[in-house]
Amino acid sequence: MKSPLIAIIGRPNVGKSTLFNRLLSQRQSIVHSQEGITRDRIYGDVIWNGQLLKFIDTGGYIPQDIDQFNTEVRVQAMAAISESHLIIFMVDGKEGPTSSDKVLAQLVRKSNKPYLFVVNKCDGYKTDKLAFQFHEFGLDEPKPISALSGRFTGDLLDSILDKLDYKNQSNIYYEEPGLRLSIVGMPNVGKSSLTNTLLKKERSIVTPIAGTTRDSIDAEVKWHGNIVTLVDTAGLRKLAKIKDKIEYYSTVRTKNAIEDSNVVLVLIDAEKGFGKQDKNIIDDVIDKGKGMVIVVNKWDLIQKDTFTMKEFEDEIRHEFKSLDHYPILFISALTKQRIHRVLEMAWEVYQRGKNLMPTKKINDVLSRLLVKNPPPSEHGKSIKIKYATQVSTEPAVIALYSNYPKKIKTSYRRYVENQFRKNFDLTGIPIHLSFRRK
C-alpha cells in the first residue's frame, strides 16, 4: 500500500511549520515569527498507529504578489495540493478569517480532495470557541488545535486515518536506504538549479537572489533502479556575514544535512573561481568524513580553449592539496552540460565508501612501506607498527597498532595515508588513520 501524502496549506504565519515539526517530533522546518520563512515544499514521515504518513510543509499562500517570491511559493503550494491525497487547511484562530483564508477555502473546495479544516492557536478550552467564526467558509467542521503545545494533534492524526480509511491498517515497510546526496556551496552557486535539473522538475524555488533556499529540502529520484535522495541546502557564508537568526538556522540545517549524507556535492561558481569560503566548506565536509565530489557549475559562462578546464582544475588542486584525492566535475545546470556525470560520479564514490579493504592487502602494503621508510625514532624510542585493519566504513577508518602510537609524527601519518591511497581505490572518500597501542 502506498503511503499517503498530506499537504499542510495556509496563509503565512498560521503555524504550518510548527505543526509539521510537532508531528515529526523534530525541528525540520525553520520556524520564526517573521512571515514567509518557508518557501519550498518540505517533506517528512510520521508513523501513526502502524501507518506511515508523508507530510508536506508548504510556504504561506498569498493571492497577491507582494514580493518576488509570492508567485513561486504559490506554485509550490499548488504542486503540493495536486500531488497530495489529503489536505490540511490551517487558519489562525486568534486572528480570525481573512481574505487570503477565503481564497484558500475556495481552492480546497475546488480541489475535490479529502481535507481537514484546522484552526490553530487554540491553546485551551476557553479558546476552542474561536473555531466557530470560520463556519462562514462553508467547509467541514473546523477542528481546534495548538501546534505549539501539541493539543489535539493526536486526534488530528486519528482523523487523517479516518478520512483516508486507513484505520487499523498497517503499511510500514523498510527499504534498503539508498544514497543520500547533499548539494552544498556558497549562496547563488546554482544548488537549487542543479537539484531541479537532476529531478527534471521545479522542486526548489530558483531566483537570482542569494539566500532563496532556507531549509534543507529532500527529494527522491530513481536512478538506474536505485533510490537517490537529493538534499538541496541553503548557501553557506562566513559566520561574520550572517546577519539574522533565519540565516543562522539555515546554516545549522545545512551542516546537519552534511552530517546525515553519504556523499556531498560541493558546488563552486566557475565565474567567481575557487575562494577561501569554498575551501572552508570543503574542510568541513572532509572533517565530517563524508564522500565528496567537487562540481564546478556555470561552466557555460566561461570563455575557454583546449586547456581552460585543466588549468582551472590544476589551480584548485594547487590551492588545496587535499583535493588531489577527490574528483572534480565541470557542468552547467542551466544547459545540462555533463549533468549525467553528476549522479554517476556520486554513486561511484558512494559504492567506494561502502567497501571494506581486505586486511591481508592492507598489511601487505604496510609491510612494504615499513621496509622502504620505517617510522623515525623519537627520544631514543624505536617505533614499530605491527598490524593494521579497517575498522569502519563511511568514513573509512584504518586502525594501526604500534608500541608508541602517540610518538608517530604528523608527516609520517600523511606518508602512510598517501601510500594507502596509491594502493587502493579511495578517490572521493576521506580516510582516517587511527594509531593505537598494541
C-alpha positions as CSV (number, residue, x, y, z in Angstrom):
1,M,0.0,0.0,0.0
2,K,1.4,3.4,-1.0
3,S,2.0,5.9,1.9
4,P,-0.5,8.8,1.7
5,L,0.8,12.3,1.1
6,I,-0.8,15.0,3.3
7,A,-0.2,18.7,2.4
8,I,-0.4,21.4,5.1
9,I,-1.5,24.6,3.5
10,G,-2.5,28.1,4.8
11,R,-1.5,31.7,4.6
12,P,1.8,32.9,6.1
13,N,2.4,32.6,9.9
14,V,-0.6,30.4,10.8
15,G,1.6,27.7,12.2
16,K,2.1,25.2,9.4
17,S,5.8,24.6,10.0
18,T,5.2,24.4,13.8
19,L,2.6,21.7,13.2
20,F,4.9,19.9,10.7
21,N,7.7,19.9,13.3
22,R,5.3,18.8,16.1
23,L,4.0,15.8,14.0
24,L,7.6,14.8,13.1
25,S,8.9,15.3,16.6
26,Q,11.9,17.2,15.2
27,R,12.8,20.7,14.1
28,Q,12.8,20.0,10.3
29,S,11.3,23.3,9.1
30,I,12.6,26.7,10.2
31,V,10.0,28.4,12.5
32,H,10.2,32.2,13.1
33,S,7.7,35.0,13.9
34,Q,8.6,36.7,10.6
35,E,6.3,35.8,7.8
36,G,7.3,33.9,4.7
37,I,10.1,31.8,6.1
38,T,9.1,28.6,4.4
39,R,9.3,28.9,0.6
40,D,9.8,25.4,-0.8
41,R,7.9,22.1,-0.3
42,I,9.4,20.2,2.7
43,Y,8.6,16.5,3.2
44,G,8.7,14.4,6.4
45,D,7.5,11.0,7.5
46,V,5.3,10.2,10.5
47,I,4.3,6.7,11.8
48,W,0.9,6.7,13.5
49,N,-1.0,3.5,14.5
50,G,1.2,1.4,12.3
51,Q,0.6,3.6,9.3
52,L,3.4,5.6,7.5
53,L,2.1,9.1,6.6
54,K,4.1,11.5,4.5
55,F,3.5,15.2,5.3
56,I,4.3,18.2,3.1
57,D,5.0,21.6,4.6
58,T,4.4,24.5,2.2
59,G,5.1,28.2,2.1
60,G,2.4,30.7,3.1
61,Y,-0.1,31.2,0.3
62,I,-0.8,34.9,-0.5
63,P,-3.1,35.5,-3.5
64,Q,-1.5,38.9,-4.4
65,D,2.1,39.5,-5.5
66,I,3.7,41.3,-2.6
67,D,7.3,40.4,-3.4
68,Q,9.2,38.4,-6.0
69,F,8.8,35.1,-4.1
70,N,5.0,35.0,-3.8
71,T,4.3,33.6,-7.3
72,E,6.9,30.8,-6.8
73,V,5.6,30.0,-3.3
74,R,2.0,29.7,-4.7
75,V,3.3,27.4,-7.5
76,Q,4.9,25.2,-4.8
77,A,1.8,25.1,-2.7
78,M,-0.4,24.3,-5.7
79,A,2.0,21.4,-6.6
80,A,1.7,20.1,-3.0
81,I,-2.1,20.2,-3.3
82,S,-2.0,18.5,-6.6
83,E,0.1,15.5,-5.5
84,S,-1.4,15.1,-2.1
85,H,-4.1,12.5,-1.0
86,L,-5.4,14.8,1.7
87,I,-5.2,18.5,2.5
88,I,-4.8,20.0,6.0
89,F,-6.1,23.6,5.6
90,M,-4.9,25.6,8.5
91,V,-6.1,29.0,9.8
92,D,-5.2,31.3,12.7
93,G,-7.9,31.2,15.4
94,K,-6.6,34.3,17.2
95,E,-6.5,36.5,14.0
96,G,-9.9,35.3,12.6
97,P,-11.0,34.9,9.0
98,T,-9.1,36.9,6.4
99,S,-9.5,37.4,2.6
100,S,-6.5,35.1,1.9
101,D,-8.2,32.4,4.0
102,K,-11.3,32.7,1.9
103,V,-9.3,32.3,-1.3
104,L,-7.7,29.2,0.1
105,A,-11.0,27.8,1.2
106,Q,-12.2,28.1,-2.4
107,L,-9.1,26.3,-3.6
108,V,-9.6,23.5,-1.1
109,R,-13.2,23.1,-2.2
110,K,-12.3,23.1,-5.9
111,S,-9.6,20.5,-5.5
112,N,-12.2,17.8,-4.8
113,K,-9.7,16.2,-2.4
114,P,-10.4,15.0,1.2
115,Y,-9.5,17.7,3.6
116,L,-9.4,18.6,7.3
117,F,-10.1,22.2,8.3
118,V,-7.8,23.0,11.3
119,V,-8.0,26.2,13.5
120,N,-4.6,26.7,15.1
121,K,-3.6,28.6,18.2
122,C,-6.5,27.3,20.3
123,D,-4.3,26.7,23.4
124,G,-7.1,25.9,25.9
125,Y,-10.7,25.0,26.2
126,K,-11.7,28.7,26.5
127,T,-10.2,29.4,23.1
128,D,-11.9,26.5,21.3
129,K,-14.9,28.8,20.6
130,L,-12.5,30.7,18.2
131,A,-13.2,27.9,15.7
132,F,-16.9,28.9,15.4
133,Q,-16.1,32.1,13.4
134,F,-14.8,30.0,10.5
135,H,-18.2,28.4,9.7
136,E,-18.8,31.2,7.2
137,F,-16.4,29.4,4.8
138,G,-18.9,26.6,4.3
139,L,-16.3,23.9,4.9
140,D,-16.5,20.8,7.1
141,E,-16.4,21.2,10.9
142,P,-13.3,23.2,11.9
143,K,-11.0,21.4,14.4
144,P,-9.3,23.4,17.1
145,I,-5.7,22.5,17.8
146,S,-2.5,24.0,19.2
147,A,0.5,23.1,17.1
148,L,2.8,24.8,19.6
149,S,1.7,22.7,22.6
150,G,0.6,19.7,20.7
151,R,-3.0,19.9,21.9
152,F,-5.4,17.7,19.9
153,T,-2.6,16.8,17.4
154,G,-3.1,13.1,18.2
155,D,-6.8,13.5,17.4
156,L,-5.8,15.2,14.2
157,L,-3.7,12.2,13.2
158,D,-6.6,9.8,14.0
159,S,-8.9,12.0,11.8
160,I,-6.4,11.7,8.9
161,L,-6.6,7.9,9.1
162,D,-10.4,8.0,9.3
163,K,-10.6,10.3,6.3
164,L,-8.3,8.1,4.2
165,D,-10.0,4.9,5.6
166,Y,-6.6,3.6,6.8
167,K,-7.8,2.8,10.3
168,N,-6.4,-0.5,11.7
169,Q,-4.3,-1.0,8.6
170,S,-0.6,-1.2,8.5
171,N,1.7,-0.4,5.6
172,I,5.0,0.1,7.3
173,Y,7.8,-1.3,5.2
174,Y,11.5,-0.8,5.4
175,E,13.6,-0.3,2.2
176,E,17.3,-0.5,1.9
177,P,18.4,3.1,2.4
178,G,19.9,4.4,-0.8
179,L,22.4,7.2,-1.5
180,R,21.7,10.4,0.5
181,L,23.4,13.2,-1.6
182,S,23.6,16.7,-0.2
183,I,24.3,19.7,-2.5
184,V,26.2,22.4,-0.7
185,G,28.1,25.6,-1.5
186,M,28.1,29.3,-1.2
187,P,24.9,31.3,-1.9
188,N,23.8,31.6,-5.5
189,V,26.2,29.0,-7.0
190,G,23.2,27.0,-8.5
191,K,22.4,24.4,-5.9
192,S,18.6,24.6,-6.5
193,S,19.0,24.8,-10.3
194,L,21.1,21.6,-10.1
195,T,18.5,19.9,-7.9
196,N,15.7,20.8,-10.3
197,T,17.8,19.6,-13.3
198,L,18.5,16.3,-11.8
199,L,14.9,15.8,-10.8
200,K,13.7,17.1,-14.2
201,K,11.1,19.2,-12.4
202,E,10.8,22.5,-10.5
203,R,11.2,21.2,-7.0
204,S,13.1,24.1,-5.5
205,I,12.5,27.8,-6.0
206,V,15.2,29.4,-8.1
207,T,15.9,33.2,-8.2
208,P,19.0,35.3,-8.8
209,I,18.7,36.4,-5.1
210,A,21.2,34.9,-2.8
211,G,19.6,33.1,0.2
212,T,16.4,32.0,-1.7
213,T,16.6,28.5,-0.2
214,R,16.4,28.5,3.6
215,D,15.5,24.9,4.7
216,S,17.3,21.7,3.6
217,I,14.9,20.2,1.1
218,D,14.8,16.4,0.4
219,A,13.7,15.0,-2.9
220,E,13.9,11.4,-4.1
221,V,14.9,10.4,-7.6
222,K,15.1,6.9,-9.1
223,W,18.4,6.4,-10.9
224,H,19.1,3.1,-12.7
225,G,16.7,1.3,-10.2
226,N,18.4,2.9,-7.2
227,I,16.8,5.5,-4.8
228,V,18.9,8.7,-4.5
229,T,17.7,11.3,-2.0
230,L,18.9,14.8,-3.2
231,V,19.2,17.4,-0.4
232,D,19.1,21.0,-1.6
233,T,20.6,23.2,1.1
234,A,20.9,26.9,2.0
235,G,24.1,28.7,0.9
236,L,27.0,28.8,3.4
237,R,28.6,32.1,4.1
238,K,31.3,33.2,6.6
239,L,29.9,33.4,10.1
240,A,30.8,37.1,10.3
241,K,28.5,37.8,7.4
242,I,25.5,36.1,8.9
243,K,23.2,39.0,9.9
244,D,20.0,37.4,11.2
245,K,18.6,34.3,13.0
246,I,16.9,32.9,9.9
247,E,20.2,32.7,8.0
248,Y,21.9,31.2,11.1
249,Y,19.2,28.5,11.3
250,S,19.6,27.8,7.6
251,T,23.3,27.3,8.2
252,V,22.6,24.9,11.0
253,R,20.2,22.9,8.7
254,T,22.9,22.8,6.0
255,K,25.6,21.5,8.5
256,N,23.1,18.8,9.7
257,A,22.4,17.8,6.1
258,I,26.1,17.3,5.5
259,E,26.3,15.2,8.7
260,D,23.4,13.0,7.5
261,S,24.7,12.5,4.0
262,N,26.7,9.6,2.4
263,V,28.2,11.9,-0.3
264,V,28.3,15.7,-0.6
265,L,28.4,17.7,-3.9
266,V,30.3,20.9,-3.2
267,L,29.3,23.4,-5.9
268,I,31.8,26.1,-7.0
269,D,30.9,29.1,-9.2
270,A,33.1,29.0,-12.3
271,E,32.8,32.7,-12.8
272,K,33.9,33.6,-9.2
273,G,36.6,30.9,-9.0
274,F,37.8,28.9,-6.1
275,G,37.8,31.1,-2.9
276,K,38.5,30.9,0.8
277,Q,34.9,30.1,1.7
278,D,34.8,27.2,-0.8
279,K,37.9,25.9,1.0
280,N,36.2,26.2,4.4
281,I,33.1,24.3,3.1
282,I,35.3,21.5,1.7
283,D,37.3,21.3,5.0
284,D,34.0,20.9,6.9
285,V,32.9,18.0,4.6
286,I,36.3,16.2,4.9
287,D,36.3,16.7,8.7
288,K,32.9,15.1,8.9
289,G,34.3,12.1,6.9
290,K,31.9,12.3,4.0
291,G,32.4,11.2,0.4
292,M,32.8,14.3,-1.8
293,V,32.7,15.4,-5.4
294,I,33.7,18.9,-6.4
295,V,31.3,20.3,-9.0
296,V,32.2,23.5,-10.9
297,N,28.9,25.0,-12.1
298,K,28.2,27.7,-14.7
299,W,30.9,26.4,-17.0
300,D,28.9,27.6,-20.0
301,L,29.6,31.2,-18.9
302,I,33.4,30.8,-19.2
303,Q,35.3,31.7,-22.3
304,K,37.5,28.7,-22.9
305,D,40.0,26.9,-25.1
306,T,41.5,23.4,-25.1
307,F,43.4,23.9,-21.8
308,T,41.0,26.0,-19.7
309,M,39.4,23.1,-17.8
310,K,42.8,21.6,-17.0
311,E,44.2,25.0,-15.9
312,F,41.1,25.6,-13.6
313,E,41.5,22.1,-12.1
314,D,45.2,22.5,-11.6
315,E,44.6,25.8,-9.9
316,I,42.1,24.3,-7.5
317,R,44.4,21.3,-6.6
318,H,47.3,23.7,-6.2
319,E,45.3,25.9,-3.8
320,F,44.1,22.9,-1.8
321,K,46.5,19.9,-1.8
322,S,43.9,17.5,-0.2
323,L,41.8,17.8,-3.3
324,D,44.2,15.6,-5.2
325,H,42.2,12.7,-3.8
326,Y,38.7,14.0,-4.9
327,P,37.1,14.1,-8.3
328,I,36.3,17.5,-10.0
329,L,33.5,17.8,-12.5
330,F,32.7,20.8,-14.8
331,I,29.0,21.2,-15.5
332,S,26.3,23.7,-16.4
333,A,23.0,23.2,-14.6
334,L,21.3,25.6,-17.0
335,T,22.4,24.0,-20.3
336,K,22.6,20.4,-18.8
337,Q,26.2,20.1,-19.9
338,R,27.8,16.9,-18.4
339,I,24.8,16.8,-16.0
340,H,24.6,12.9,-16.4
341,R,28.0,12.6,-14.9
342,V,26.9,14.1,-11.5
343,L,24.9,11.1,-10.3
344,E,27.3,8.6,-12.0
345,M,30.3,10.1,-10.1
346,A,28.4,10.4,-6.8
347,W,27.2,6.8,-7.0
348,E,30.8,5.6,-7.7
349,V,32.0,7.5,-4.6
350,Y,29.1,6.1,-2.5
351,Q,29.9,2.5,-3.5
352,R,33.6,3.0,-2.9
353,G,32.9,4.3,0.6
354,K,30.9,1.2,1.5
355,N,33.7,-1.3,0.5
356,L,36.0,-2.8,3.1
357,M,39.6,-3.1,2.2
358,P,41.0,-6.7,2.7
359,T,43.1,-6.9,5.8
360,K,45.7,-9.0,4.1
361,K,46.2,-6.4,1.4
362,I,46.3,-3.6,4.0
363,N,49.1,-5.4,5.8
364,D,51.0,-6.2,2.6
365,V,51.0,-2.5,1.7
366,L,52.0,-1.7,5.3
367,S,54.9,-4.2,5.3
368,R,56.3,-2.7,2.0
369,L,56.1,0.9,3.2
370,L,57.7,0.0,6.6
371,V,60.7,-1.7,4.8
372,K,61.1,1.3,2.4
373,N,60.6,4.0,5.1
374,P,60.1,2.9,8.7
375,P,58.8,5.5,11.3
376,P,61.6,7.6,12.7
377,S,62.7,7.0,16.3
378,E,61.5,9.6,18.9
379,H,63.5,10.4,22.1
380,G,65.5,7.2,21.6
381,K,62.4,5.0,21.3
382,S,62.3,2.7,18.4
383,I,58.7,2.9,16.9
384,K,57.2,-0.2,15.4
385,I,53.9,-0.7,13.6
386,K,52.9,-4.3,13.9
387,Y,49.5,-4.7,12.3
388,A,46.6,-2.7,10.5
389,T,43.0,-3.4,9.7
390,Q,40.0,-1.4,8.5
391,V,37.6,-1.0,11.5
392,S,34.7,1.0,9.8
393,T,33.3,2.4,6.6
394,E,31.7,5.8,5.9
395,P,34.2,7.1,6.8
396,A,36.9,4.6,6.2
397,V,38.9,4.2,9.5
398,I,42.1,2.1,9.4
399,A,43.5,1.1,12.8
400,L,47.3,0.7,13.0
401,Y,48.7,-1.0,16.1
402,S,52.0,0.4,17.4
403,N,54.2,0.2,20.6
404,Y,54.3,4.1,20.8
405,P,51.3,5.4,18.8
406,K,51.4,8.9,20.3
407,K,55.1,9.4,19.1
408,I,54.3,9.0,15.4
409,K,54.7,12.3,13.7
410,T,52.1,14.0,11.5
411,S,54.4,13.9,8.5
412,Y,54.7,10.2,8.8
413,R,51.0,9.7,9.2
414,R,50.5,11.7,6.0
415,Y,53.0,9.4,4.3
416,V,51.2,6.3,5.4
417,E,47.9,7.7,4.2
418,N,49.3,8.6,0.8
419,Q,50.7,5.1,0.4
420,F,47.3,3.6,1.2
421,R,45.7,5.9,-1.3
422,K,48.2,4.8,-4.0
423,N,47.4,1.1,-3.5
424,F,43.7,1.3,-3.0
425,D,40.9,3.0,-5.0
426,L,39.9,5.7,-2.5
427,T,39.1,8.6,-4.9
428,G,36.4,10.8,-3.4
429,I,36.4,9.3,0.1
430,P,38.3,10.5,3.2
431,I,40.3,8.0,5.3
432,H,41.2,8.3,8.9
433,L,44.3,6.6,10.4
434,S,43.8,5.6,14.0
435,F,47.2,4.7,15.6
436,R,46.5,2.6,18.6
437,R,48.6,0.9,21.3
438,K,49.4,-2.7,20.5
